[in-house]
Amino acid sequence: MSQLLHTMLRVTNLDASITFYTQVLGMKLLRKSENSEYRYTLAFVGFDDESTGSAVIELTYNWDTDSYDHGTAFGHIAIGEEDIYARCKAIEAAGGKIVRAPGPVAGGSTEIAFVEDPDGYKIEFIQMSSAQHGLG
């Protein structure tokens, strides 16, 4: 049986990224490791540990790199949420950047919102229960 374990993102400021994913998005710092020989640090964050079957995000900080080109292939990370409206208010209150306000997707009824992490990666929040906002 296969299982999706994690998605890796290269970040330019590990402390800012850990703060964003834990304090703004509410994930937990699961573990952190440093490799001084090859000059990088890894931090794994998620809502739950991989051992539960939950996918996590690996934040990779290469000590000698201060910027990355995101390219055009990567789109976003998606997170299911019970109330994207309340979630976005909490993210804004915590200093997070909302780049697409909560609401229905163009041409459909699924409700989504987008936020941006400190490195500009997009995170989509998808409303898990549209009925509570009258868009069933």
N, CA, C and O atoms as CSV, one atom per row, in Angstrom:
chain,resi,resn,atom,element,x,y,z
A,1,MET,N,N,0.835,-1.179,0.000
A,1,MET,CA,C,0.000,0.000,0.000
A,1,MET,C,C,0.883,1.248,0.000
A,1,MET,O,O,1.873,1.312,0.729
A,2,SER,N,N,0.530,2.218,-0.803
A,2,SER,CA,C,1.271,3.478,-0.864
A,2,SER,C,C,0.573,4.530,-0.017
A,2,SER,O,O,-0.628,4.455,0.240
A,3,GLN,N,N,1.357,5.511,0.409
A,3,GLN,CA,C,0.818,6.582,1.244
A,3,GLN,C,C,1.581,7.856,0.940
A,3,GLN,O,O,2.811,7.845,0.885
A,4,LEU,N,N,0.861,8.959,0.741
A,4,LEU,CA,C,1.508,10.255,0.562
A,4,LEU,C,C,2.038,10.704,1.913
A,4,LEU,O,O,1.263,10.846,2.859
A,5,LEU,N,N,3.344,10.930,2.025
A,5,LEU,CA,C,3.952,11.270,3.305
A,5,LEU,C,C,4.127,12.768,3.503
A,5,LEU,O,O,3.700,13.315,4.520
A,6,HIS,N,N,4.753,13.438,2.532
A,6,HIS,CA,C,4.974,14.867,2.703
A,6,HIS,C,C,5.201,15.556,1.366
A,6,HIS,O,O,5.464,14.923,0.343
A,7,THR,N,N,5.089,16.868,1.417
A,7,THR,CA,C,5.446,17.743,0.312
A,7,THR,C,C,6.586,18.610,0.805
A,7,THR,O,O,6.527,19.139,1.915
A,8,MET,N,N,7.630,18.765,-0.011
A,8,MET,CA,C,8.787,19.550,0.397
A,8,MET,C,C,8.728,20.925,-0.262
A,8,MET,O,O,8.487,21.046,-1.463
A,9,LEU,N,N,8.954,21.958,0.550
A,9,LEU,CA,C,9.063,23.327,0.065
A,9,LEU,C,C,10.410,23.884,0.497
A,9,LEU,O,O,10.807,23.735,1.653
A,10,ARG,N,N,11.113,24.526,-0.429
A,10,ARG,CA,C,12.365,25.204,-0.075
A,10,ARG,C,C,12.021,26.592,0.436
A,10,ARG,O,O,11.271,27.328,-0.205
A,11,VAL,N,N,12.565,26.944,1.579
A,11,VAL,CA,C,12.240,28.228,2.202
A,11,VAL,C,C,13.512,29.037,2.431
A,11,VAL,O,O,14.605,28.486,2.557
A,12,THR,N,N,13.343,30.356,2.482
A,12,THR,CA,C,14.508,31.232,2.643
A,12,THR,C,C,14.707,31.710,4.072
A,12,THR,O,O,15.789,32.189,4.414
A,13,ASN,N,N,13.694,31.590,4.907
A,13,ASN,CA,C,13.803,31.967,6.313
A,13,ASN,C,C,13.057,30.911,7.116
A,13,ASN,O,O,11.834,30.972,7.244
A,14,LEU,N,N,13.787,29.950,7.652
A,14,LEU,CA,C,13.160,28.811,8.322
A,14,LEU,C,C,12.343,29.234,9.535
A,14,LEU,O,O,11.245,28.720,9.750
A,15,ASP,N,N,12.862,30.157,10.324
A,15,ASP,CA,C,12.118,30.592,11.511
A,15,ASP,C,C,10.791,31.243,11.127
A,15,ASP,O,O,9.766,30.961,11.748
A,16,ALA,N,N,10.797,32.109,10.114
A,16,ALA,CA,C,9.561,32.758,9.663
A,16,ALA,C,C,8.579,31.724,9.122
A,16,ALA,O,O,7.374,31.831,9.350
A,17,SER,N,N,9.088,30.729,8.411
A,17,SER,CA,C,8.219,29.686,7.864
A,17,SER,C,C,7.616,28.820,8.964
A,17,SER,O,O,6.425,28.511,8.933
A,18,ILE,N,N,8.431,28.433,9.927
A,18,ILE,CA,C,7.908,27.637,11.048
A,18,ILE,C,C,6.853,28.436,11.800
A,18,ILE,O,O,5.807,27.897,12.162
A,19,THR,N,N,7.119,29.710,12.036
A,19,THR,CA,C,6.136,30.567,12.713
A,19,THR,C,C,4.843,30.635,11.922
A,19,THR,O,O,3.762,30.515,12.499
A,20,PHE,N,N,4.930,30.823,10.619
A,20,PHE,CA,C,3.730,30.899,9.785
A,20,PHE,C,C,2.923,29.602,9.860
A,20,PHE,O,O,1.723,29.632,10.134
A,21,TYR,N,N,3.570,28.480,9.620
A,21,TYR,CA,C,2.840,27.209,9.562
A,21,TYR,C,C,2.312,26.767,10.929
A,21,TYR,O,O,1.288,26.088,11.006
A,22,THR,N,N,3.002,27.147,12.005
A,22,THR,CA,C,2.529,26.733,13.329
A,22,THR,C,C,1.616,27.770,13.962
A,22,THR,O,O,0.518,27.426,14.400
A,23,GLN,N,N,2.033,29.018,14.024
A,23,GLN,CA,C,1.244,30.026,14.729
A,23,GLN,C,C,0.122,30.622,13.893
A,23,GLN,O,O,-0.919,30.986,14.440
A,24,VAL,N,N,0.308,30.732,12.572
A,24,VAL,CA,C,-0.732,31.308,11.717
A,24,VAL,C,C,-1.687,30.229,11.214
A,24,VAL,O,O,-2.904,30.406,11.268
A,25,LEU,N,N,-1.141,29.105,10.722
A,25,LEU,CA,C,-1.998,28.045,10.193
A,25,LEU,C,C,-2.397,26.999,11.233
A,25,LEU,O,O,-3.317,26.217,10.996
A,26,GLY,N,N,-1.721,26.975,12.376
A,26,GLY,CA,C,-2.119,26.058,13.436
A,26,GLY,C,C,-1.557,24.645,13.341
A,26,GLY,O,O,-2.051,23.735,14.007
A,27,MET,N,N,-0.527,24.456,12.518
A,27,MET,CA,C,0.123,23.147,12.446
A,27,MET,C,C,1.058,22.987,13.631
A,27,MET,O,O,1.296,23.935,14.380
A,28,LYS,N,N,1.584,21.787,13.795
A,28,LYS,CA,C,2.564,21.507,14.841
A,28,LYS,C,C,3.927,21.299,14.192
A,28,LYS,O,O,4.023,20.750,13.094
A,29,LEU,N,N,4.984,21.743,14.877
A,29,LEU,CA,C,6.337,21.403,14.454
A,29,LEU,C,C,6.569,19.974,14.918
A,29,LEU,O,O,6.658,19.715,16.118
A,30,LEU,N,N,6.668,19.049,13.977
A,30,LEU,CA,C,6.772,17.628,14.304
A,30,LEU,C,C,8.208,17.214,14.611
A,30,LEU,O,O,8.450,16.433,15.531
A,31,ARG,N,N,9.147,17.732,13.849
A,31,ARG,CA,C,10.559,17.444,14.100
A,31,ARG,C,C,11.410,18.391,13.262
A,31,ARG,O,O,10.953,18.968,12.275
A,32,LYS,N,N,12.652,18.529,13.685
A,32,LYS,CA,C,13.599,19.414,13.012
A,32,LYS,C,C,14.960,18.750,13.064
A,32,LYS,O,O,15.347,18.205,14.098
A,33,SER,N,N,15.695,18.790,11.953
A,33,SER,CA,C,17.040,18.220,11.939
A,33,SER,C,C,17.963,19.113,11.124
A,33,SER,O,O,17.551,19.759,10.161
A,34,GLU,N,N,19.215,19.129,11.536
A,34,GLU,CA,C,20.223,19.970,10.905
A,34,GLU,C,C,21.340,19.098,10.365
A,34,GLU,O,O,21.758,18.143,11.019
A,35,ASN,N,N,21.828,19.423,9.168
A,35,ASN,CA,C,22.961,18.719,8.592
A,35,ASN,C,C,24.037,19.755,8.299
A,35,ASN,O,O,24.012,20.417,7.261
A,36,SER,N,N,24.993,19.890,9.235
A,36,SER,CA,C,26.018,20.927,9.086
A,36,SER,C,C,27.005,20.604,7.965
A,36,SER,O,O,27.550,21.518,7.346
A,37,GLU,N,N,27.242,19.327,7.697
A,37,GLU,CA,C,28.170,18.968,6.626
A,37,GLU,C,C,27.654,19.446,5.265
A,37,GLU,O,O,28.422,19.977,4.462
A,38,TYR,N,N,26.368,19.260,5.008
A,38,TYR,CA,C,25.788,19.652,3.722
A,38,TYR,C,C,25.007,20.965,3.803
A,38,TYR,O,O,24.395,21.383,2.820
A,39,ARG,N,N,25.026,21.616,4.966
A,39,ARG,CA,C,24.534,22.972,5.173
A,39,ARG,C,C,23.046,23.136,4.856
A,39,ARG,O,O,22.661,23.977,4.043
A,40,TYR,N,N,22.222,22.325,5.508
A,40,TYR,CA,C,20.777,22.506,5.383
A,40,TYR,C,C,20.091,22.089,6.679
A,40,TYR,O,O,20.638,21.330,7.479
A,41,THR,N,N,18.879,22.605,6.864
A,41,THR,CA,C,18.042,22.250,8.005
A,41,THR,C,C,16.669,21.869,7.474
A,41,THR,O,O,16.139,22.522,6.575
A,42,LEU,N,N,16.098,20.815,8.031
A,42,LEU,CA,C,14.759,20.365,7.669
A,42,LEU,C,C,13.835,20.544,8.866
A,42,LEU,O,O,14.217,20.275,10.005
A,43,ALA,N,N,12.634,20.994,8.598
A,43,ALA,CA,C,11.602,21.078,9.631
A,43,ALA,C,C,10.327,20.499,9.038
A,43,ALA,O,O,9.913,20.882,7.944
A,44,PHE,N,N,9.706,19.572,9.764
A,44,PHE,CA,C,8.464,18.954,9.312
A,44,PHE,C,C,7.317,19.510,10.137
A,44,PHE,O,O,7.360,19.500,11.367
A,45,VAL,N,N,6.280,19.998,9.442
A,45,VAL,CA,C,5.102,20.557,10.101
A,45,VAL,C,C,3.852,19.868,9.569
A,45,VAL,O,O,3.813,19.422,8.422
A,46,GLY,N,N,2.836,19.789,10.417
A,46,GLY,CA,C,1.575,19.193,9.992
A,46,GLY,C,C,0.532,19.299,11.074
A,46,GLY,O,O,0.818,19.683,12.207
A,47,PHE,N,N,-0.680,18.952,10.705
A,47,PHE,CA,C,-1.771,18.957,11.675
A,47,PHE,C,C,-1.723,17.714,12.551
A,47,PHE,O,O,-2.257,17.704,13.661
A,48,ASP,N,N,-1.079,16.667,12.046
A,48,ASP,CA,C,-0.929,15.422,12.782
A,48,ASP,C,C,0.320,14.721,12.259
A,48,ASP,O,O,0.777,15.017,11.155
A,49,ASP,N,N,0.866,13.812,13.022
A,49,ASP,CA,C,2.072,13.084,12.639
A,49,ASP,C,C,1.791,12.147,11.466
A,49,ASP,O,O,0.672,11.658,11.309
A,50,GLU,N,N,2.803,11.903,10.651
A,50,GLU,CA,C,2.659,10.986,9.506
A,50,GLU,C,C,2.196,9.602,9.924
A,50,GLU,O,O,1.514,8.925,9.155
A,51,SER,N,N,2.550,9.169,11.122
A,51,SER,CA,C,2.183,7.821,11.570
A,51,SER,C,C,0.672,7.620,11.622
A,51,SER,O,O,0.193,6.486,11.659
A,52,THR,N,N,-0.079,8.724,11.626
A,52,THR,CA,C,-1.542,8.635,11.631
A,52,THR,C,C,-2.097,8.573,10.210
A,52,THR,O,O,-3.306,8.433,10.023
A,53,GLY,N,N,-1.224,8.677,9.206
A,53,GLY,CA,C,-1.666,8.694,7.820
A,53,GLY,C,C,-1.829,10.100,7.266
A,53,GLY,O,O,-2.203,10.272,6.106
A,54,SER,N,N,-1.552,11.095,8.077
A,54,SER,CA,C,-1.688,12.486,7.669
A,54,SER,C,C,-0.437,12.943,6.917
A,54,SER,O,O,0.685,12.696,7.359
A,55,ALA,N,N,-0.638,13.610,5.781
A,55,ALA,CA,C,0.493,14.177,5.044
A,55,ALA,C,C,1.005,15.410,5.774
A,55,ALA,O,O,0.238,16.101,6.445
A,56,VAL,N,N,2.289,15.686,5.646
A,56,VAL,CA,C,2.901,16.841,6.293
A,56,VAL,C,C,3.702,17.631,5.257
A,56,VAL,O,O,3.833,17.219,4.105
A,57,ILE,N,N,4.230,18.769,5.692
A,57,ILE,CA,C,5.061,19.604,4.837
A,57,ILE,C,C,6.483,19.601,5.387
A,57,ILE,O,O,6.704,19.837,6.575
A,58,GLU,N,N,7.435,19.332,4.511
A,58,GLU,CA,C,8.853,19.405,4.857
A,58,GLU,C,C,9.366,20.766,4.397
A,58,GLU,O,O,9.371,21.061,3.202
A,59,LEU,N,N,9.792,21.585,5.336
A,59,LEU,CA,C,10.380,22.884,5.032
A,59,LEU,C,C,11.895,22.689,4.972
A,59,LEU,O,O,12.514,22.316,5.968
A,60,THR,N,N,12.485,22.939,3.814
A,60,THR,CA,C,13.915,22.741,3.621
A,60,THR,C,C,14.602,24.095,3.516
A,60,THR,O,O,14.294,24.902,2.639
A,61,TYR,N,N,15.537,24.325,4.430
A,61,TYR,CA,C,16.298,25.564,4.424
A,61,TYR,C,C,17.744,25.228,4.066
A,61,TYR,O,O,18.460,24.607,4.852
A,62,ASN,N,N,18.166,25.646,2.871
A,62,ASN,CA,C,19.554,25.495,2.437
A,62,ASN,C,C,20.294,26.756,2.865
A,62,ASN,O,O,19.969,27.856,2.415
A,63,TRP,N,N,21.273,26.597,3.722
A,63,TRP,CA,C,21.924,27.717,4.397
A,63,TRP,C,C,22.502,28.760,3.462
A,63,TRP,O,O,22.562,29.938,3.815
A,64,ASP,N,N,22.927,28.354,2.281
A,64,ASP,CA,C,23.627,29.276,1.387
A,64,ASP,C,C,22.745,29.805,0.260
A,64,ASP,O,O,23.258,30.352,-0.717
A,65,THR,N,N,21.427,29.651,0.382
A,65,THR,CA,C,20.504,30.110,-0.657
A,65,THR,C,C,19.538,31.120,-0.060
A,65,THR,O,O,18.907,30.857,0.964
A,66,ASP,N,N,19.425,32.282,-0.707
A,66,ASP,CA,C,18.537,33.307,-0.159
A,66,ASP,C,C,17.319,33.596,-1.030
A,66,ASP,O,O,16.510,34.458,-0.688
A,67,SER,N,N,17.177,32.887,-2.156
A,67,SER,CA,C,15.974,33.052,-2.976
A,67,SER,C,C,15.806,31.838,-3.886
A,67,SER,O,O,16.766,31.129,-4.191
A,68,TYR,N,N,14.565,31.619,-4.309
A,68,TYR,CA,C,14.223,30.525,-5.211
A,68,TYR,C,C,13.275,31.041,-6.273
A,68,TYR,O,O,12.498,31.963,-6.026
A,69,ASP,N,N,13.337,30.449,-7.453
A,69,ASP,CA,C,12.385,30.714,-8.514
A,69,ASP,C,C,11.295,29.659,-8.402
A,69,ASP,O,O,11.570,28.468,-8.548
A,70,HIS,N,N,10.048,30.087,-8.142
A,70,HIS,CA,C,8.948,29.131,-7.974
A,70,HIS,C,C,8.584,28.439,-9.270
A,70,HIS,O,O,8.002,27.354,-9.241
A,71,GLY,N,N,8.905,29.028,-10.394
A,71,GLY,CA,C,8.527,28.420,-11.668
A,71,GLY,C,C,7.027,28.521,-11.901
A,71,GLY,O,O,6.321,29.217,-11.171
A,72,THR,N,N,6.555,27.831,-12.910
A,72,THR,CA,C,5.133,27.890,-13.238
A,72,THR,C,C,4.427,26.552,-13.092
A,72,THR,O,O,3.229,26.462,-13.361
A,73,ALA,N,N,5.130,25.525,-12.678
A,73,ALA,CA,C,4.513,24.202,-12.587
A,73,ALA,C,C,3.783,23.970,-11.263
A,73,ALA,O,O,2.694,23.396,-11.257
A,74,PHE,N,N,4.358,24.400,-10.155
A,74,PHE,CA,C,3.739,24.182,-8.851
A,74,PHE,C,C,2.580,25.141,-8.678
A,74,PHE,O,O,2.705,26.333,-8.962
A,75,GLY,N,N,1.444,24.622,-8.208
A,75,GLY,CA,C,0.278,25.468,-8.008
A,75,GLY,C,C,0.072,25.868,-6.568
A,75,GLY,O,O,0.261,27.030,-6.210
A,76,HIS,N,N,-0.320,24.904,-5.727
A,76,HIS,CA,C,-0.622,25.226,-4.343
A,76,HIS,C,C,-0.766,23.948,-3.523
A,76,HIS,O,O,-0.808,22.838,-4.054
A,77,ILE,N,N,-0.840,24.146,-2.218
A,77,ILE,CA,C,-1.169,23.091,-1.263
A,77,ILE,C,C,-2.624,23.326,-0.883
A,77,ILE,O,O,-3.026,24.476,-0.706
A,78,ALA,N,N,-3.425,22.275,-0.751
A,78,ALA,CA,C,-4.836,22.429,-0.383
A,78,ALA,C,C,-5.089,21.830,0.995
A,78,ALA,O,O,-4.581,20.761,1.332
A,79,ILE,N,N,-5.891,22.548,1.786
A,79,ILE,CA,C,-6.256,22.111,3.131
A,79,ILE,C,C,-7.772,22.182,3.258
A,79,ILE,O,O,-8.371,23.217,2.963
A,80,GLY,N,N,-8.399,21.089,3.694
A,80,GLY,CA,C,-9.831,21.086,3.954
A,80,GLY,C,C,-10.096,21.771,5.280
A,80,GLY,O,O,-9.368,21.559,6.249
A,81,GLU,N,N,-11.134,22.590,5.328
A,81,GLU,CA,C,-11.424,23.378,6.524
A,81,GLU,C,C,-12.927,23.391,6.774
A,81,GLU,O,O,-13.718,23.457,5.833
A,82,GLU,N,N,-13.315,23.327,8.034
A,82,GLU,CA,C,-14.731,23.350,8.399
A,82,GLU,C,C,-15.366,24.722,8.171
A,82,GLU,O,O,-16.540,24.797,7.810
A,83,ASP,N,N,-14.619,25.805,8.375
A,83,ASP,CA,C,-15.159,27.155,8.185
A,83,ASP,C,C,-14.050,28.055,7.656
A,83,ASP,O,O,-13.275,28.623,8.426
A,84,ILE,N,N,-13.985,28.178,6.332
A,84,ILE,CA,C,-12.905,28.980,5.739
A,84,ILE,C,C,-13.054,30.465,6.058
A,84,ILE,O,O,-12.066,31.198,6.064
A,85,TYR,N,N,-14.266,30.907,6.319
A,85,TYR,CA,C,-14.489,32.316,6.641
A,85,TYR,C,C,-13.845,32.665,7.984
A,85,TYR,O,O,-13.104,33.642,8.089
A,86,ALA,N,N,-14.134,31.862,9.004
A,86,ALA,CA,C,-13.531,32.081,10.326
A,86,ALA,C,C,-12.025,31.857,10.262
A,86,ALA,O,O,-11.259,32.579,10.901
A,87,ARG,N,N,-11.602,30.861,9.494
A,87,ARG,CA,C,-10.180,30.548,9.375
A,87,ARG,C,C,-9.416,31.723,8.778
A,87,ARG,O,O,-8.341,32.078,9.262
A,88,CYS,N,N,-9.969,32.329,7.727
A,88,CYS,CA,C,-9.301,33.467,7.095
A,88,CYS,C,C,-9.245,34.674,8.024
A,88,CYS,O,O,-8.252,35.402,8.031
A,89,LYS,N,N,-10.290,34.892,8.802
A,89,LYS,CA,C,-10.260,35.990,9.782
A,89,LYS,C,C,-9.152,35.759,10.798
A,89,LYS,O,O,-8.430,36.689,11.157
A,90,ALA,N,N,-9.017,34.510,11.266
A,90,ALA,CA,C,-7.974,34.183,12.240
A,90,ALA,C,C,-6.582,34.323,11.620
A,90,ALA,O,O,-5.655,34.801,12.273
A,91,ILE,N,N,-6.440,33.913,10.381
A,91,ILE,CA,C,-5.149,34.031,9.688
A,91,ILE,C,C,-4.764,35.502,9.535
A,91,ILE,O,O,-3.616,35.870,9.783
A,92,GLU,N,N,-5.709,36.339,9.130
A,92,GLU,CA,C,-5.438,37.782,9.010
A,92,GLU,C,C,-5.079,38.388,10.361
A,92,GLU,O,O,-4.154,39.195,10.459
A,93,ALA,N,N,-5.811,37.999,11.403
A,93,ALA,CA,C,-5.547,38.522,12.748
A,93,ALA,C,C,-4.154,38.130,13.229
A,93,ALA,O,O,-3.538,38.852,14.012
A,94,ALA,N,N,-3.655,36.979,12.758
A,94,ALA,CA,C,-2.330,36.505,13.145
A,94,ALA,C,C,-1.235,37.060,12.232
A,94,ALA,O,O,-0.065,36.709,12.385
A,95,GLY,N,N,-1.604,37.921,11.288
A,95,GLY,CA,C,-0.617,38.539,10.410
A,95,GLY,C,C,-0.432,37.834,9.087
A,95,GLY,O,O,0.466,38.193,8.325
A,96,GLY,N,N,-1.264,36.828,8.785
A,96,GLY,CA,C,-1.167,36.110,7.519
A,96,GLY,C,C,-1.751,36.919,6.370
A,96,GLY,O,O,-2.538,37.841,6.582
A,97,LYS,N,N,-1.361,36.566,5.162
A,97,LYS,CA,C,-1.769,37.298,3.962
A,97,LYS,C,C,-2.816,36.489,3.186
A,97,LYS,O,O,-2.520,35.413,2.666
A,98,ILE,N,N,-4.035,37.018,3.115
A,98,ILE,CA,C,-5.098,36.413,2.321
A,98,ILE,C,C,-4.966,36.963,0.902
A,98,ILE,O,O,-5.010,38.178,0.709
A,99,VAL,N,N,-4.803,36.083,-0.099
A,99,VAL,CA,C,-4.647,36.554,-1.470
A,99,VAL,C,C,-5.893,36.307,-2.314
A,99,VAL,O,O,-5.994,36.817,-3.430
A,100,ARG,N,N,-6.833,35.537,-1.796
A,100,ARG,CA,C,-8.143,35.365,-2.424
A,100,ARG,C,C,-9.140,35.166,-1.302
A,100,ARG,O,O,-9.098,34.159,-0.596
A,101,ALA,N,N,-10.041,36.131,-1.138
A,101,ALA,CA,C,-11.022,36.084,-0.056
A,101,ALA,C,C,-11.919,34.851,-0.192
A,101,ALA,O,O,-12.133,34.358,-1.300
A,102,PRO,N,N,-12.443,34.355,0.926
A,102,PRO,CA,C,-13.325,33.190,0.876
A,102,PRO,C,C,-14.572,33.467,0.036
A,102,PRO,O,O,-15.139,34.559,0.077
A,103,GLY,N,N,-14.980,32.462,-0.717
A,103,GLY,CA,C,-16.186,32.554,-1.527
A,103,GLY,C,C,-16.225,31.441,-2.540
A,103,GLY,O,O,-15.283,30.656,-2.647
A,104,PRO,N,N,-17.317,31.369,-3.289
A,104,PRO,CA,C,-17.466,30.296,-4.275
A,104,PRO,C,C,-16.430,30.401,-5.391
A,104,PRO,O,O,-16.041,31.494,-5.803
A,105,VAL,N,N,-15.994,29.237,-5.867
A,105,VAL,CA,C,-15.085,29.173,-7.006
A,105,VAL,C,C,-15.852,29.629,-8.247
A,105,VAL,O,O,-17.059,29.406,-8.343
A,106,ALA,N,N,-15.172,30.258,-9.185
A,106,ALA,CA,C,-15.819,30.737,-10.408
A,106,ALA,C,C,-16.503,29.574,-11.128
A,106,ALA,O,O,-15.878,28.555,-11.421
A,107,GLY,N,N,-17.780,29.744,-11.403
A,107,GLY,CA,C,-18.529,28.727,-12.143
A,107,GLY,C,C,-18.966,27.535,-11.317
A,107,GLY,O,O,-19.415,26.536,-11.880
A,108,GLY,N,N,-18.849,27.606,-9.990
A,108,GLY,CA,C,-19.239,26.464,-9.168
A,108,GLY,C,C,-19.722,26.896,-7.805
A,108,GLY,O,O,-19.898,28.085,-7.536
A,109,SER,N,N,-19.934,25.918,-6.954
A,109,SER,CA,C,-20.444,26.224,-5.619
A,109,SER,C,C,-19.441,25.900,-4.508
A,109,SER,O,O,-19.677,26.245,-3.350
A,110,THR,N,N,-18.337,25.249,-4.840
A,110,THR,CA,C,-17.320,24.960,-3.835
A,110,THR,C,C,-16.718,26.270,-3.350
A,110,THR,O,O,-16.346,27.129,-4.149
A,111,GLU,N,N,-16.627,26.414,-2.037
A,111,GLU,CA,C,-16.076,27.637,-1.456
A,111,GLU,C,C,-14.590,27.442,-1.157
A,111,GLU,O,O,-14.184,26.444,-0.561
A,112,ILE,N,N,-13.797,28.413,-1.583
A,112,ILE,CA,C,-12.351,28.349,-1.405
A,112,ILE,C,C,-11.813,29.700,-0.952
A,112,ILE,O,O,-12.499,30.719,-1.030
A,113,ALA,N,N,-10.584,29.685,-0.481
A,113,ALA,CA,C,-9.828,30.893,-0.169
A,113,ALA,C,C,-8.357,30.545,-0.356
A,113,ALA,O,O,-7.982,29.374,-0.290
A,114,PHE,N,N,-7.524,31.553,-0.588
A,114,PHE,CA,C,-6.087,31.330,-0.718
A,114,PHE,C,C,-5.334,32.257,0.225
A,114,PHE,O,O,-5.678,33.429,0.377
A,115,VAL,N,N,-4.301,31.708,0.855
A,115,VAL,CA,C,-3.369,32.491,1.646
A,115,VAL,C,C,-1.977,32.260,1.064
A,115,VAL,O,O,-1.772,31.363,0.245
A,116,GLU,N,N,-1.027,33.084,1.500
A,116,GLU,CA,C,0.336,32.995,0.993
A,116,GLU,C,C,1.290,32.900,2.171
A,116,GLU,O,O,1.155,33.635,3.149
A,117,ASP,N,N,2.254,31.992,2.077
A,117,ASP,CA,C,3.238,31.855,3.155
A,117,ASP,C,C,4.363,32.866,2.962
A,117,ASP,O,O,4.358,33.590,1.966
A,118,PRO,N,N,5.335,32.943,3.887
A,118,PRO,CA,C,6.391,33.960,3.780
A,118,PRO,C,C,7.226,33.892,2.499
A,118,PRO,O,O,7.818,34.895,2.101
A,119,ASP,N,N,7.283,32.721,1.846
A,119,ASP,CA,C,8.046,32.594,0.609
A,119,ASP,C,C,7.176,32.747,-0.634
A,119,ASP,O,O,7.664,32.595,-1.754
A,120,GLY,N,N,5.895,33.046,-0.446
A,120,GLY,CA,C,5.006,33.244,-1.585
A,120,GLY,C,C,4.291,31.997,-2.063
A,120,GLY,O,O,3.582,32.051,-3.068
A,121,TYR,N,N,4.453,30.867,-1.370
A,121,TYR,CA,C,3.722,29.660,-1.749
A,121,TYR,C,C,2.246,29.851,-1.412
A,121,TYR,O,O,1.907,30.412,-0.370
A,122,LYS,N,N,1.379,29.384,-2.294
A,122,LYS,CA,C,-0.062,29.520,-2.102
A,122,LYS,C,C,-0.616,28.302,-1.364
A,122,LYS,O,O,-0.223,27.164,-1.618
A,123,ILE,N,N,-1.537,28.576,-0.449
A,123,ILE,CA,C,-2.235,27.534,0.291
A,123,ILE,C,C,-3.721,27.778,0.099
A,123,ILE,O,O,-4.236,28.844,0.437
A,124,GLU,N,N,-4.403,26.784,-0.445
A,124,GLU,CA,C,-5.839,26.881,-0.678
A,124,GLU,C,C,-6.578,26.247,0.489
A,124,GLU,O,O,-6.231,25.155,0.939
A,125,PHE,N,N,-7.591,26.937,0.970
A,125,PHE,CA,C,-8.504,26.373,1.960
A,125,PHE,C,C,-9.803,26.045,1.238
A,125,PHE,O,O,-10.363,26.893,0.543
A,126,ILE,N,N,-10.275,24.825,1.401
A,126,ILE,CA,C,-11.504,24.372,0.767
A,126,ILE,C,C,-12.532,24.106,1.851
A,126,ILE,O,O,-12.287,23.350,2.791
A,127,GLN,N,N,-13.693,24.742,1.705
A,127,GLN,CA,C,-14.782,24.563,2.665
A,127,GLN,C,C,-15.258,23.108,2.614
A,127,GLN,O,O,-15.650,22.610,1.559
A,128,MET,N,N,-15.218,22.442,3.759
A,128,MET,CA,C,-15.622,21.035,3.813
A,128,MET,C,C,-17.136,20.872,3.878
A,128,MET,O,O,-17.652,19.813,3.521
A,129,SER,N,N,-17.865,21.903,4.329
A,129,SER,CA,C,-19.312,21.827,4.433
A,129,SER,C,C,-19.921,23.125,3.924
A,129,SER,O,O,-20.084,24.081,4.682
A,130,SER,N,N,-20.260,23.157,2.620
A,130,SER,CA,C,-20.822,24.367,2.015
A,130,SER,C,C,-22.201,24.690,2.553
A,130,SER,O,O,-22.619,25.847,2.505
A,131,ALA,N,N,-22.920,23.702,3.063
A,131,ALA,CA,C,-24.297,23.901,3.520
A,131,ALA,C,C,-24.385,24.978,4.603
A,131,ALA,O,O,-25.377,25.704,4.656
A,132,GLN,N,N,-23.372,25.100,5.466
A,132,GLN,CA,C,-23.458,26.064,6.556
A,132,GLN,C,C,-23.433,27.506,6.065
A,132,GLN,O,O,-23.779,28.417,6.817
A,133,HIS,N,N,-23.027,27.730,4.811
A,133,HIS,CA,C,-23.027,29.085,4.267
A,133,HIS,C,C,-24.066,29.253,3.169
A,133,HIS,O,O,-24.030,30.227,2.417
A,134,GLY,N,N,-25.007,28.290,3.076
A,134,GLY,CA,C,-26.116,28.407,2.146
A,134,GLY,C,C,-25.765,28.182,0.687
A,134,GLY,O,O,-26.487,28.630,-0.204
A,135,LEU,N,N,-24.648,27.483,0.433
A,135,LEU,CA,C,-24.247,27.248,-0.949
A,135,LEU,C,C,-24.292,25.766,-1.315
A,135,LEU,O,O,-23.605,25.348,-2.247
A,136,GLY,N,N,-25.079,24.969,-0.607
A,136,GLY,CA,C,-25.165,23.518,-0.815
A,136,GLY,C,C,-25.170,23.161,-2.214
A,136,GLY,O,O,-25.238,21.979,-2.549
